[in-house]
């Protein structure tokens, strides 16, 4: 069986393929396909975005798809970056932070740190919603949450996204200081995919 991961993000691909080791499934990503389409993430919630991506890719490529939408939710910023996590630096909330010479991840991180400079409440959480959808019209979803706090500076280089400034609850290290194996055990994405993997294992075993 072939299964498409609806992402081109190398970090996500690496983590998700690790989670599906041991199942009799060939895991492809959008990077493996020559015929590429783009699905805009323009919905208001993680679940709505994930459903939209899963359905459109599944129907276009005629294969089962797993799509995920996730982001960082910061209490002191009224839930931002939220669904705008991937492009937070470029939205109006808090002012645009498009500094030349920095990667998108670095711009996002610097904007968050700037907005959080004088905030005492550093509580935040990573949220992930994962949707499995087949062209026959069958779908299931799962959700994972990882509670933590925002650090005052980036630390570590093993993660991606906001990992260098997110310290999970109960840890003295940031997500970017954890190995993939450590991260998958406690991360929002790891939790969501473990739940989905259990459901898929029952379906395809």
C-alpha positions as a LaTeX table, in Angstrom:
\begin{tabular}{lrrr}
\hline
Residue & $x$ (\AA) & $y$ (\AA) & $z$ (\AA) \\
\hline
Unk1 & 0.00 & 0.00 & 0.00 \\
Unk2 & 1.19 & 3.50 & $-0.82$ \\
Unk3 & 0.49 & 6.39 & 1.50 \\
Unk4 & 1.14 & 10.04 & 0.72 \\
Unk5 & 2.36 & 12.49 & 3.35 \\
Unk6 & 1.04 & 15.84 & 2.21 \\
Unk7 & 4.14 & 17.87 & 3.02 \\
Unk8 & 7.45 & 18.99 & 1.54 \\
Unk9 & 8.91 & 19.89 & 4.94 \\
Unk10 & 12.03 & 17.76 & 5.43 \\
Unk11 & 11.71 & 17.88 & 9.22 \\
Unk12 & 8.13 & 16.62 & 9.15 \\
Unk13 & 8.92 & 13.94 & 6.55 \\
Unk14 & 11.80 & 12.63 & 8.67 \\
Unk15 & 9.69 & 12.51 & 11.84 \\
Unk16 & 6.62 & 11.00 & 10.21 \\
Unk17 & 8.50 & 8.27 & 8.30 \\
Unk18 & 10.09 & 7.26 & 11.60 \\
Unk19 & 6.65 & 6.85 & 13.12 \\
Unk20 & 5.45 & 4.52 & 10.37 \\
Unk21 & 8.44 & 2.17 & 10.44 \\
Unk22 & 7.30 & $-1.42$ & 10.82 \\
Unk23 & 4.03 & $-1.08$ & 8.92 \\
Unk24 & 3.67 & $-2.65$ & 5.46 \\
Unk25 & 3.17 & 0.76 & 3.87 \\
Unk26 & 5.28 & 2.64 & 1.33 \\
Unk27 & 5.38 & 6.20 & 2.63 \\
Unk28 & 5.72 & 8.88 & $-0.05$ \\
Unk29 & 5.88 & 12.64 & 0.33 \\
Unk30 & 5.00 & 15.46 & $-2.05$ \\
Unk31 & 8.72 & 15.72 & $-2.80$ \\
Unk32 & 8.60 & 12.25 & $-4.37$ \\
Unk33 & 5.96 & 13.23 & $-6.94$ \\
Unk34 & 6.71 & 14.91 & $-10.26$ \\
Unk35 & 3.17 & 16.23 & $-10.79$ \\
Unk36 & 2.76 & 18.77 & $-8.01$ \\
Unk37 & $-0.22$ & 20.84 & $-6.91$ \\
Unk38 & $-0.48$ & 23.31 & $-4.05$ \\
Unk39 & $-3.35$ & 23.45 & $-1.59$ \\
Unk40 & $-3.70$ & 26.77 & 0.21 \\
Unk41 & $-4.08$ & 26.61 & 3.99 \\
Unk42 & $-6.74$ & 29.31 & 4.27 \\
Unk43 & $-9.05$ & 27.88 & 6.93 \\
Unk44 & $-9.50$ & 29.18 & 10.49 \\
Unk45 & $-8.55$ & 26.05 & 12.44 \\
Unk46 & $-5.87$ & 23.35 & 12.29 \\
Unk47 & $-8.55$ & 20.67 & 11.70 \\
Unk48 & $-10.16$ & 22.53 & 8.80 \\
Unk49 & $-6.79$ & 23.07 & 7.12 \\
Unk50 & $-5.79$ & 19.41 & 7.54 \\
Unk51 & $-9.13$ & 18.14 & 6.18 \\
Unk52 & $-8.90$ & 20.43 & 3.16 \\
Unk53 & $-5.36$ & 19.29 & 2.31 \\
Unk54 & $-6.08$ & 15.59 & 2.85 \\
Unk55 & $-9.20$ & 15.59 & 0.66 \\
Unk56 & $-7.75$ & 17.61 & $-2.22$ \\
Unk57 & $-4.50$ & 15.64 & $-2.41$ \\
Unk58 & $-6.28$ & 12.28 & $-2.07$ \\
Unk59 & $-8.70$ & 13.03 & $-4.89$ \\
Unk60 & $-6.01$ & 14.50 & $-7.15$ \\
Unk61 & $-3.44$ & 11.71 & $-6.72$ \\
Unk62 & $-6.01$ & 8.94 & $-6.17$ \\
Unk63 & $-4.24$ & 7.50 & $-3.16$ \\
Unk64 & $-4.70$ & 7.63 & 0.63 \\
Unk65 & $-3.26$ & 10.80 & 2.14 \\
Unk66 & $-2.16$ & 11.90 & 5.56 \\
Unk67 & $-2.24$ & 15.66 & 6.00 \\
Unk68 & $-1.31$ & 17.59 & 9.09 \\
Unk69 & $-1.68$ & 21.13 & 10.25 \\
Unk70 & 0.07 & 22.29 & 13.36 \\
Unk71 & 1.36 & 25.36 & 15.06 \\
Unk72 & 2.43 & 27.16 & 18.17 \\
Unk73 & $-0.23$ & 28.66 & 20.42 \\
Unk74 & 1.03 & 31.30 & 22.87 \\
Unk75 & $-1.29$ & 32.45 & 25.67 \\
Unk76 & 0.23 & 35.93 & 26.04 \\
Unk77 & $-0.25$ & 36.54 & 22.28 \\
Unk78 & $-3.95$ & 35.63 & 22.33 \\
Unk79 & $-3.32$ & 32.28 & 20.67 \\
Unk80 & $-0.99$ & 33.53 & 17.94 \\
Unk81 & 0.89 & 32.40 & 15.87 \\
Unk82 & $-1.71$ & 29.57 & 15.68 \\
Unk83 & $-2.73$ & 28.68 & 12.11 \\
Unk84 & $-0.34$ & 31.40 & 10.91 \\
Unk85 & 2.70 & 29.73 & 12.50 \\
Unk86 & 4.50 & 29.02 & 9.20 \\
Unk87 & 4.20 & 32.63 & 8.03 \\
Unk88 & 3.86 & 34.55 & 11.29 \\
Unk89 & 6.66 & 36.97 & 10.39 \\
Unk90 & 4.65 & 38.16 & 7.38 \\
Unk91 & 1.22 & 38.86 & 8.92 \\
Unk92 & $-0.02$ & 42.16 & 10.32 \\
Unk93 & $-0.46$ & 41.00 & 13.93 \\
Unk94 & 2.43 & 42.45 & 15.89 \\
Unk95 & 3.88 & 44.03 & 12.74 \\
Unk96 & 5.70 & 42.36 & 9.86 \\
Unk97 & 9.20 & 41.11 & 10.62 \\
Unk98 & 10.71 & 40.44 & 7.21 \\
Unk99 & 14.43 & 40.82 & 7.91 \\
Unk100 & 16.72 & 40.20 & 4.95 \\
Unk101 & 19.20 & 37.37 & 5.34 \\
Unk102 & 17.15 & 35.31 & 7.78 \\
Unk103 & 15.26 & 32.09 & 7.00 \\
Unk104 & 11.49 & 31.96 & 7.51 \\
Unk105 & 11.99 & 29.99 & 10.74 \\
Unk106 & 14.46 & 32.58 & 12.03 \\
Unk107 & 12.11 & 35.45 & 11.15 \\
Unk108 & 9.22 & 33.75 & 12.93 \\
Unk109 & 11.36 & 33.09 & 16.00 \\
Unk110 & 12.69 & 36.64 & 16.19 \\
Unk111 & 9.19 & 38.08 & 15.88 \\
Unk112 & 7.91 & 35.90 & 18.72 \\
Unk113 & 10.85 & 36.83 & 20.94 \\
Unk114 & 10.32 & 40.52 & 20.20 \\
Unk115 & 6.62 & 40.34 & 21.07 \\
Unk116 & 7.37 & 38.34 & 24.22 \\
Unk117 & 10.17 & 40.60 & 25.50 \\
Unk118 & 8.26 & 41.99 & 28.48 \\
Unk119 & 5.83 & 39.12 & 29.04 \\
Unk120 & 6.03 & 37.20 & 32.31 \\
Unk121 & 3.50 & 34.59 & 31.18 \\
Unk122 & 5.57 & 32.36 & 28.90 \\
Unk123 & 3.09 & 29.45 & 28.68 \\
Unk124 & 2.53 & 27.99 & 25.23 \\
Unk125 & 1.67 & 24.75 & 23.49 \\
Unk126 & 2.28 & 23.02 & 20.22 \\
Unk127 & $-0.92$ & 21.68 & 18.63 \\
Unk128 & $-1.10$ & 19.13 & 15.81 \\
Unk129 & $-4.14$ & 17.79 & 13.97 \\
Unk130 & $-3.62$ & 14.86 & 11.60 \\
Unk131 & $-6.14$ & 13.64 & 9.03 \\
Unk132 & $-6.13$ & 10.39 & 7.07 \\
Unk133 & $-8.34$ & 10.46 & 3.98 \\
Unk134 & $-8.83$ & 7.91 & 1.18 \\
Unk135 & $-10.21$ & 8.67 & $-2.29$ \\
Unk136 & $-13.19$ & 6.42 & $-1.47$ \\
Unk137 & $-14.38$ & 9.06 & 0.99 \\
Unk138 & $-13.22$ & 7.52 & 4.27 \\
Unk139 & $-11.43$ & 9.71 & 6.78 \\
Unk140 & $-10.26$ & 9.76 & 10.39 \\
Unk141 & $-8.34$ & 12.32 & 12.44 \\
Unk142 & $-6.39$ & 12.64 & 15.66 \\
Unk143 & $-4.97$ & 15.48 & 17.71 \\
Unk144 & $-1.89$ & 15.95 & 19.86 \\
Unk145 & $-0.84$ & 18.70 & 22.25 \\
Unk146 & 2.51 & 19.40 & 23.88 \\
Unk147 & 2.50 & 21.94 & 26.71 \\
Unk148 & 5.53 & 24.09 & 27.43 \\
Unk149 & 6.91 & 27.59 & 27.58 \\
Unk150 & 8.72 & 30.12 & 25.42 \\
Unk151 & 12.40 & 30.67 & 26.23 \\
Unk152 & 14.05 & 34.10 & 26.04 \\
Unk153 & 16.52 & 33.03 & 23.33 \\
Unk154 & 16.96 & 30.24 & 20.75 \\
Unk155 & 18.80 & 27.14 & 22.02 \\
Unk156 & 19.65 & 23.99 & 20.04 \\
Unk157 & 19.82 & 23.08 & 16.36 \\
Unk158 & 18.20 & 19.65 & 16.02 \\
Unk159 & 14.62 & 20.75 & 15.45 \\
Unk160 & 12.81 & 23.03 & 13.05 \\
Unk161 & 10.19 & 25.75 & 13.21 \\
Unk162 & 9.89 & 27.22 & 16.71 \\
Unk163 & 11.70 & 24.30 & 18.38 \\
Unk164 & 14.72 & 26.40 & 19.49 \\
Unk165 & 12.48 & 28.64 & 21.66 \\
Unk166 & 10.01 & 26.02 & 22.94 \\
Unk167 & 10.81 & 24.16 & 26.15 \\
Unk168 & 8.42 & 21.24 & 26.80 \\
Unk169 & 6.85 & 20.93 & 30.25 \\
Unk170 & 9.08 & 18.87 & 32.55 \\
Unk171 & 12.22 & 19.36 & 30.45 \\
Unk172 & 15.23 & 21.61 & 30.95 \\
Unk173 & 15.99 & 21.48 & 27.22 \\
Unk174 & 14.24 & 22.97 & 24.19 \\
Unk175 & 12.67 & 20.87 & 21.45 \\
Unk176 & 15.71 & 21.70 & 19.31 \\
Unk177 & 17.97 & 19.96 & 21.82 \\
Unk178 & 16.05 & 16.66 & 21.70 \\
Unk179 & 16.75 & 13.74 & 19.37 \\
Unk180 & 14.03 & 12.71 & 16.90 \\
Unk181 & 13.27 & 9.69 & 19.11 \\
Unk182 & 12.94 & 11.85 & 22.25 \\
Unk183 & 10.87 & 14.43 & 20.43 \\
Unk184 & 8.44 & 11.91 & 18.93 \\
Unk185 & 7.64 & 10.53 & 22.39 \\
Unk186 & 6.42 & 13.86 & 23.75 \\
Unk187 & 5.75 & 16.14 & 20.79 \\
Unk188 & 2.33 & 17.26 & 19.59 \\
Unk189 & 2.97 & 15.66 & 16.21 \\
Unk190 & 4.26 & 12.46 & 17.77 \\
Unk191 & 1.17 & 12.13 & 19.97 \\
Unk192 & $-1.21$ & 12.83 & 17.08 \\
Unk193 & 0.52 & 10.35 & 14.79 \\
Unk194 & 0.80 & 7.61 & 17.41 \\
Unk195 & $-2.96$ & 7.85 & 17.89 \\
Unk196 & $-3.51$ & 7.75 & 14.14 \\
Unk197 & $-1.03$ & 4.90 & 13.72 \\
Unk198 & $-2.99$ & 2.81 & 16.25 \\
Unk199 & $-6.19$ & 3.39 & 14.27 \\
Unk200 & $-4.51$ & 2.62 & 10.93 \\
Unk201 & $-2.83$ & $-0.51$ & 12.30 \\
Unk202 & $-6.25$ & $-1.89$ & 13.28 \\
Unk203 & $-7.60$ & $-1.01$ & 9.82 \\
Unk204 & $-4.78$ & $-2.50$ & 7.75 \\
Unk205 & $-3.57$ & $-5.41$ & 9.90 \\
\hline
\end{tabular}
